[in-house]
Amino acid sequence: MDWTCYVKQGHYGHMSRMPTWLYAVGVDLPELEWSQGEQRLHPVALGRHGYKKARRIGMTAMVGGKDKTRIPNATPLPFRDLLISMARSVACPVCAASRTSVEGIAKMYRYNLW
């Protein structure tokens, strides 16, 4: 059976709410946090620009420096671990036949070796 759900990575440590769609087939479904989550406003943006603009630009707009792309795009480690645990729960005949791990298959897909 396949499942589709909408979760927010903010519950797992992302600096913004970061809405994310998940599509899962043949995995053990973990418990997920389904609530809307609290609104996150950067205090500097709130003080400098006011509520309306701070709400529109969000938390990640205030990230600066060399990590201004990496930080907002990063998957929080707890969310990553949750996704990996889902992937490891798959009954994968290819994995068993070739003794290839889930991570190995992910690399094969990434490098088009599949």
N, C-alpha and C positions, 0 to 999 in steps of 0.2 A: 504494500500500500504506500502511496506517496502523500506527503504532507507539505503544505506551504504555510509559512507564518511570518509575521511582521514583529520584529523585536527591536529594542533600542539598546545599542551598545553602551550608552551612558550608564546603564545599570551594572555594567561589568567593568567600568573604569575609564571609559572614553570621556574626554573633557566636554564634549557636547552630547546631545541626545543620540546622534548618529543612527537614524532609522535604517534598518537593514531587513531585506527579505531573505528568508531561508527556504530552500526547497530540498526536502529530504525524502529519499527512497530507500526502503529496506534497512533502516537503522533503528537502534534503540533511541527513543525520544527522551531527552533529559527534561527535568523541570526547568522551565524558563520563567523569567520575570516579565509579566505582561502589563504592568501598570504604565501609565503615561509618563511618570517621572516628574521630578520638580523642574521648574524653569531654571535655566542657568544663564546668568548674565555676568559678563566680566565686570568686576567692580570699577576698573579704570574707564572702560567704555561707558558705563552707567554714569559715572561722575563727569566725564568729559563731554558726552553727547546726549545724555538724557535717556529715559526709559525706552522711548519709541525706537530710536536708532540702535541702541544697545540690543534690543530684542531682535531687530531686523538683521544686524550684522553677526550676531551670535558670538559664542565663545572663541571659536577658532580664528576669527578675523583679528584677534588681538595677539596672536602668536607671531613673534618676530624673530629676527636673526637667522642663523643658518638652518634651523630646524623648522622653519615656517611651513614647509611642505610635509616633512616626515611626521611631525607630531599629529596634525589633524588626520593624516591618512593611515596612521598606525592602528592596528587591531589590538585592543587591550589583551593582555596575557590571559586573564580569566576567560574571556570570550574565545580566544584562540584555543585554549585547553578544552573548552566545551565542544567546539567544532571538531577537534581532533578525537575526542572521546566518541563522538557520534560516528566519525569515519572508521574508527577502530572496531565499532560494533557491527560492521557490515559482514555478512557471511559472503566472503569473496572466493569463489572457486579458483580464480586465476591466481590469487595470493597463495592459496593452499597448494596448488599444483606446481607453482614455480618457486615457492618459498620466498616470495617477494612481499615486503611489508607494504602497508598502506602508504607510508611515506615514499617508498620506492616507486609505487604506481603513480603517485602524484608527480614525482620527478619525470617519469616517463611521459605523462601527459604534457607537462610543462615543456619538455624538449621534443615533443612530437615523435617519441620513440614507440608509441603504442600502435 
